[in-house]
Amino acid sequence: TIERSFKGDYIGYRENFPLKAMIERNGKEKLVFGDRVNKYDRRMTAQRRIFIMTDRAVYIIAIEKNMDKDKVARQKKPWIYVEKRRIEHNRLK
């Protein structure tokens, strides 16, 4: 077996400034856990998501293709983050 220490940040949150800016819109929150997950719809097609748990809330963020009309902007940022859900800890059951 391999002994791995639990680090909680599996998405490189410190270096991911667009993702960090999205989370910090709701105030200063500390990352507790973050990882990439797949969501499967009714047709069993996978959709990429990022699961983030902070000290205040749980976020589910989609990674979607940039559909900007400007071709240069699309080439610079081919993927964008879209916040799908934000659930505060006191609302979790």
Salt bridges, closest charged atoms under 4 A:
GLU24 OE2 - LYS28 NZ 3.62
GLU29 OE2 - ARG86 NH2 3.17
GLU64 OE2 - LYS84 NZ 3.36
GLU83 OE1 - ARG25 NH2 3.31
GLU88 OE2 - ARG86 NH1 3.25
